[in-house]
Amino acid sequence: MTPALIVQSIGPAATIQDQGRPGYRDQGLSPSGAADLLALAEGAALLGQGADLAALEMPATGGKFQAEGDLRIALTGAPMMATLEDRPIAWNASHAVSAGQILQIGGAKAGVYGYLHLAGGIDAAPVLGARAAHLAAGLGKPVERGARLAAGAGAAGKSGLVLDVDDRFFGGEVRVVASLQTALFDDKTLARFEATAFKRGGRANRMGVEMLSEGDGFSASGQLDILSEVIVPGDIQMTGSGQPYVLLPESQTTGGYPRIGTVIPSDLPKVAQTPPGAEIRFRFVGMDTALEIESARRAHLKTLPGKVRPLVRDVHDIPDLLAYRLVGGAVSAPDDQTWGYDTGFNTGDAT
């Protein structure tokens, strides 16, 4: 029997996600896939496998799992408290899990979406070419207690590796490019949009994220005459009240709300991972700049496998080992402070 994790408890709305299923937008199906695609790539690097494999996406909180057979796991995305047999284990790292051991993952300490990866990926049945659940479209369902998360093929390899990751779990600046409807917003409104500090609201899921701000909303000229047209993840739609929503992987494929701009792909994980109440600021960039950022993002993904390092350094890999002070604060145990050597050297004379 293939190794697996048996779900003993799980938080709400946890789903199996991969990179999604492009190519169905013309049929009304958005791609879905992980809310934080960078976390998928990080997990793949830690386990030495392709980023196209499926992982468990856990919004806000994790769960309790028991290993059925020996396997390797990795933990990425929003950092969560994690223990293996009640002993804390590192986040953004890979670990060996033995048969029968209990893995527990708690609530997010920052960010929103945490990811549990299995070596070989989670071997769920593909639907329309992908394993990604799309709850809004009725594809797949939340992972429930009693589910068996089986590891796919190619599970052999190293564990005990760690990866330093970019901090994207507290909000911050998000870069956007102009959309087809940006010109419907006057210059004063666009300048106010860039100058506004937004906070992630409570109305958020895998379809989109509400952005709250003080003051007036952001209205477009002739917005009631806009026809429904194609929209994509990253689009920033303005509702009738002028409140922006940033669309995520399970967004609808068409819409009639005006779009003030579109978040570039490299910054979309930051939007998805911004916790409730954290601040977001939007900044427009030109298309040439956006393409340069996208090129850098793709190059960064290719470098991830080479950036993993041992969680505990092997002494054989430390060329300057003798330069380290490995022991400090040693004292003599005898009450008379003598060493007991014939030299008569007394520890009271030592410095």
C-alpha positions as CSV (number, residue, x, y, z in Angstrom):
1,M,0.0,0.0,0.0
2,T,1.3,3.5,-0.9
3,P,2.2,5.7,2.1
4,A,-0.4,8.2,3.1
5,L,-1.6,10.7,5.7
6,I,-4.9,9.9,7.4
7,V,-6.8,13.0,8.3
8,Q,-7.9,12.8,12.0
9,S,-9.1,16.4,12.1
10,I,-9.0,19.3,9.6
11,G,-9.9,23.0,9.5
12,P,-12.7,24.3,7.3
13,A,-12.3,24.7,3.5
14,A,-9.0,22.9,3.2
15,T,-8.6,21.6,-0.3
16,I,-6.2,19.8,-2.6
17,Q,-4.6,22.2,-5.0
18,D,-2.1,22.2,-7.8
19,Q,-1.3,24.8,-10.5
20,G,-4.8,24.7,-11.7
21,R,-6.5,23.9,-15.1
22,P,-6.0,26.6,-17.7
23,G,-7.8,26.5,-21.0
24,Y,-11.5,26.4,-19.9
25,R,-12.2,30.1,-19.4
26,D,-14.2,30.2,-22.7
27,Q,-16.4,27.5,-21.1
28,G,-17.0,29.6,-17.9
29,L,-14.4,27.8,-15.8
30,S,-11.6,29.7,-14.1
31,P,-8.3,27.9,-13.5
32,S,-8.5,27.5,-9.7
33,G,-5.2,26.2,-8.3
34,A,-3.3,27.3,-5.2
35,A,-3.9,30.7,-3.9
36,D,-0.1,31.0,-3.4
37,L,1.6,29.4,-6.3
38,L,5.0,30.4,-5.0
39,A,4.3,28.1,-2.0
40,L,3.8,25.2,-4.3
41,A,7.2,25.9,-6.0
42,E,8.9,26.2,-2.5
43,G,7.5,22.8,-1.4
44,A,8.6,21.2,-4.7
45,A,12.1,22.5,-4.1
46,L,12.2,21.1,-0.6
47,L,11.2,17.7,-1.8
48,G,13.1,17.7,-5.0
49,Q,10.1,17.3,-7.3
50,G,8.0,19.2,-9.9
51,A,5.9,22.2,-8.9
52,D,3.0,20.7,-10.8
53,L,2.2,18.2,-8.1
54,A,-0.8,18.6,-5.7
55,A,-0.6,19.7,-2.1
56,L,-3.0,20.3,0.7
57,E,-4.0,24.0,1.0
58,M,-5.0,25.0,4.5
59,P,-6.7,28.4,5.0
60,A,-6.1,29.9,8.5
61,T,-5.6,26.6,10.3
62,G,-4.3,23.1,9.7
63,G,-5.3,19.7,11.2
64,K,-4.2,16.4,12.7
65,F,-2.8,13.6,10.6
66,Q,-1.4,10.1,11.2
67,A,1.2,8.6,8.9
68,E,0.3,5.3,7.2
69,G,3.7,4.2,6.1
70,D,6.9,6.1,6.0
71,L,6.9,9.3,4.0
72,R,8.4,12.7,3.5
73,I,6.6,16.0,3.9
74,A,7.2,19.7,3.4
75,L,5.5,22.7,5.0
76,T,5.3,26.1,3.2
77,G,3.1,29.1,2.8
78,A,1.6,30.9,5.8
79,P,3.7,29.8,8.8
80,M,1.7,27.7,11.3
81,M,2.6,25.9,14.5
82,A,3.6,22.3,13.6
83,T,4.5,19.3,15.7
84,L,5.5,15.7,15.0
85,E,4.9,13.4,17.9
86,D,4.3,16.6,20.0
87,R,7.8,17.9,19.2
88,P,7.9,21.2,17.2
89,I,9.2,21.0,13.7
90,A,10.3,23.8,11.4
91,W,8.2,25.6,8.8
92,N,9.6,26.1,5.2
93,A,11.3,22.8,5.7
94,S,11.0,19.1,4.7
95,H,10.7,16.3,7.3
96,A,10.7,12.5,7.5
97,V,7.6,11.0,9.0
98,S,7.5,7.4,10.2
99,A,4.6,5.1,10.1
100,G,2.2,5.7,12.9
101,Q,3.5,9.1,13.8
102,I,1.1,12.0,14.4
103,L,1.6,15.4,12.6
104,Q,-0.3,18.3,14.0
105,I,-0.6,21.7,12.3
106,G,-2.2,24.6,14.2
107,G,-3.4,28.1,13.3
108,A,-1.5,30.6,11.1
109,K,0.9,32.8,12.9
110,A,1.0,35.1,9.8
111,G,-0.6,35.1,6.4
112,V,-3.6,32.9,5.5
113,Y,-2.8,29.8,3.4
114,G,-0.5,27.1,4.6
115,Y,0.5,24.1,2.5
116,L,1.3,20.5,3.4
117,H,3.2,18.7,0.6
118,L,3.9,15.0,0.3
119,A,6.8,13.6,-1.6
120,G,5.4,12.4,-4.9
121,G,2.5,14.8,-4.5
122,I,-1.0,14.0,-3.3
123,D,-2.4,11.3,-5.6
124,A,-5.9,12.5,-6.1
125,A,-7.9,11.7,-9.2
126,P,-7.5,14.4,-11.9
127,V,-10.6,16.2,-13.2
128,L,-10.2,18.0,-16.5
129,G,-6.5,17.6,-16.4
130,A,-5.9,18.8,-12.9
131,R,-6.2,17.8,-9.2
132,A,-7.2,21.2,-8.0
133,A,-10.5,21.6,-6.3
134,H,-12.7,24.4,-7.6
135,L,-15.4,24.7,-4.9
136,A,-17.3,27.5,-6.7
137,A,-17.7,25.3,-9.8
138,G,-18.5,22.1,-7.9
139,L,-15.2,20.4,-8.8
140,G,-13.9,18.5,-5.8
141,K,-14.8,19.2,-2.2
142,P,-13.1,20.2,1.1
143,V,-10.9,17.6,2.7
144,E,-12.7,16.0,5.6
145,R,-11.9,13.9,8.6
146,G,-11.1,10.3,7.6
147,A,-9.7,11.3,4.2
148,R,-6.7,9.4,3.0
149,L,-4.0,11.6,1.4
150,A,-2.0,9.1,-0.6
151,A,1.5,10.0,-1.8
152,G,2.2,9.7,-5.5
153,A,5.1,8.0,-7.1
154,G,8.7,9.2,-6.8
155,A,8.7,9.6,-3.0
156,A,12.3,8.7,-2.4
157,G,14.8,11.4,-1.6
158,K,16.2,13.6,1.2
159,S,14.4,15.3,4.1
160,G,15.6,17.7,6.8
161,L,16.0,20.5,4.3
162,V,15.1,24.2,4.8
163,L,14.5,27.1,2.5
164,D,14.6,30.8,3.2
165,V,11.6,32.5,1.7
166,D,10.4,36.0,0.9
167,D,8.1,37.6,3.5
168,R,4.7,37.9,1.9
169,F,2.5,37.3,4.9
170,F,1.8,40.8,6.3
171,G,0.6,42.8,3.4
172,G,2.6,45.7,1.9
173,E,3.0,47.2,-1.5
174,V,1.3,45.5,-4.4
175,R,2.1,46.4,-8.0
176,V,-0.7,46.7,-10.6
177,V,-0.9,47.4,-14.4
178,A,-3.6,49.3,-16.1
179,S,-6.7,47.3,-17.3
180,L,-8.9,47.9,-20.2
181,Q,-11.1,50.1,-18.0
182,T,-8.5,52.1,-16.1
183,A,-9.0,55.0,-18.3
184,L,-12.6,55.3,-17.1
185,F,-11.2,56.5,-13.7
186,D,-10.1,60.1,-13.8
187,D,-6.6,61.1,-12.8
188,K,-7.7,62.4,-9.4
189,T,-9.4,59.1,-8.5
190,L,-6.3,57.1,-9.7
191,A,-4.0,59.2,-7.6
192,R,-6.2,58.8,-4.6
193,F,-6.4,55.0,-5.2
194,E,-2.5,54.8,-5.1
195,A,-2.4,57.0,-2.0
196,T,-4.9,55.0,0.0
197,A,-4.0,52.5,2.6
198,F,-6.4,49.6,2.2
199,K,-7.0,46.8,4.8
200,R,-8.0,43.3,4.0
201,G,-11.7,42.9,5.0
202,G,-13.5,39.9,6.4
203,R,-15.2,39.1,3.2
204,A,-12.6,37.0,1.5
205,N,-12.3,33.5,0.0
206,R,-10.7,31.8,-3.0
207,M,-12.8,33.9,-5.3
208,G,-11.6,37.3,-4.1
209,V,-10.5,39.6,-1.3
210,E,-12.3,42.6,-0.1
211,M,-10.2,45.8,0.4
212,L,-11.5,48.3,2.9
213,S,-10.6,52.0,3.2
214,E,-11.8,55.2,4.8
215,G,-13.4,57.9,2.8
216,D,-15.3,57.8,-0.5
217,G,-15.3,54.9,-2.8
218,F,-13.7,54.8,-6.3
219,S,-16.2,55.3,-9.1
220,A,-15.6,55.1,-12.9
221,S,-17.2,57.3,-15.5
222,G,-20.2,55.5,-17.2
223,Q,-19.7,52.4,-15.0
224,L,-23.4,51.5,-15.3
225,D,-23.0,51.1,-19.1
226,I,-20.1,48.6,-18.9
227,L,-20.9,45.3,-20.6
228,S,-19.9,42.0,-19.0
229,E,-16.5,40.9,-20.3
230,V,-13.6,38.5,-19.6
231,I,-11.9,38.9,-16.2
232,V,-8.9,37.2,-14.8
233,P,-7.3,36.5,-11.3
234,G,-5.6,39.7,-10.2
235,D,-8.2,42.0,-11.6
236,I,-9.3,44.7,-9.1
237,Q,-13.1,45.2,-9.5
238,M,-15.0,48.1,-8.0
239,T,-18.4,47.2,-6.7
240,G,-21.3,49.6,-6.9
241,S,-20.2,51.2,-3.7
242,G,-16.8,51.8,-5.1
243,Q,-15.2,49.2,-2.8
244,P,-12.4,47.2,-4.5
245,Y,-12.1,43.5,-4.6
246,V,-9.0,41.7,-5.9
247,L,-10.0,38.5,-7.7
248,L,-8.3,35.2,-6.9
249,P,-8.0,31.7,-8.6
250,E,-11.7,30.8,-8.3
251,S,-13.1,34.1,-9.6
252,Q,-15.8,34.1,-12.1
253,T,-14.7,34.4,-15.8
254,T,-16.8,37.4,-16.8
255,G,-18.0,40.5,-15.0
256,G,-19.5,43.9,-15.5
257,Y,-17.9,45.8,-12.6
258,P,-15.2,48.4,-13.7
259,R,-11.6,47.3,-13.2
260,I,-9.2,49.9,-12.0
261,G,-6.2,47.7,-12.6
262,T,-4.8,44.2,-12.4
263,V,-2.3,42.9,-9.8
264,I,0.8,41.4,-11.5
265,P,1.3,37.7,-11.0
266,S,4.4,38.0,-8.8
267,D,2.4,40.0,-6.2
268,L,-0.9,38.1,-6.3
269,P,0.4,35.6,-3.6
270,K,1.0,38.6,-1.3
271,V,-2.6,39.7,-1.7
272,A,-3.9,36.1,-1.0
273,Q,-1.7,35.8,2.0
274,T,-2.5,39.2,3.6
275,P,-4.3,38.5,6.9
276,P,-7.5,40.3,7.9
277,G,-6.8,43.9,9.0
278,A,-3.3,44.0,7.4
279,E,-2.5,47.0,5.1
280,I,-2.2,46.9,1.4
281,R,-1.1,49.7,-0.9
282,F,-1.4,49.6,-4.7
283,R,1.1,51.1,-7.1
284,F,0.8,51.3,-10.8
285,V,3.7,50.2,-13.0
286,G,4.1,50.2,-16.7
287,M,3.8,47.1,-18.8
288,D,7.6,47.0,-19.6
289,T,8.3,47.1,-15.9
290,A,5.7,44.4,-15.2
291,L,7.2,42.1,-17.9
292,E,10.7,42.6,-16.3
293,I,9.3,41.6,-12.9
294,E,7.6,38.6,-14.4
295,S,10.8,37.5,-16.1
296,A,12.6,37.9,-12.7
297,R,9.9,35.9,-11.0
298,R,10.3,33.0,-13.4
299,A,14.0,33.1,-13.0
300,H,13.6,33.0,-9.2
301,L,11.4,29.9,-9.4
302,K,14.2,28.1,-11.3
303,T,16.7,28.9,-8.6
304,L,14.7,27.5,-5.7
305,P,16.0,23.9,-5.9
306,G,19.6,25.2,-5.5
307,K,18.7,27.3,-2.5
308,V,17.6,24.5,-0.2
309,R,20.1,23.7,2.6
310,P,20.3,21.2,5.5
311,L,18.1,22.1,8.4
312,V,20.9,21.0,10.7
313,R,24.3,21.7,9.3
314,D,26.6,18.7,8.8
315,V,30.0,19.4,10.5
316,H,31.7,18.0,7.4
317,D,30.3,20.9,5.4
318,I,31.7,23.6,7.7
319,P,35.2,24.4,6.4
320,D,35.9,26.8,9.3
321,L,34.7,24.6,12.1
322,L,37.7,25.2,14.3
323,A,36.9,28.9,14.3
324,Y,33.7,28.3,16.2
325,R,33.6,28.5,19.9
326,L,31.8,25.2,20.5
327,V,32.0,25.1,24.3
328,G,31.9,28.0,26.6
329,G,31.5,28.7,30.3
330,A,33.2,25.5,31.5
331,V,34.0,25.4,35.3
332,S,35.8,23.0,37.6
333,A,33.6,20.7,39.6
334,P,35.7,20.1,42.8
335,D,35.0,22.4,45.7
336,D,38.7,23.0,46.3
337,Q,39.1,24.2,42.7
338,T,42.2,22.0,42.1
339,W,42.7,20.0,39.0
340,G,44.5,17.2,40.9
341,Y,47.6,17.4,38.6
342,D,51.2,17.2,39.8
343,T,51.8,20.7,38.3
344,G,50.0,22.3,41.1
345,F,48.0,24.4,38.7
346,N,44.9,25.8,40.4
347,T,41.7,26.9,38.6
348,G,41.7,30.0,40.7
349,D,44.6,31.1,38.7
350,A,42.9,30.5,35.4
351,T,41.3,33.3,33.4
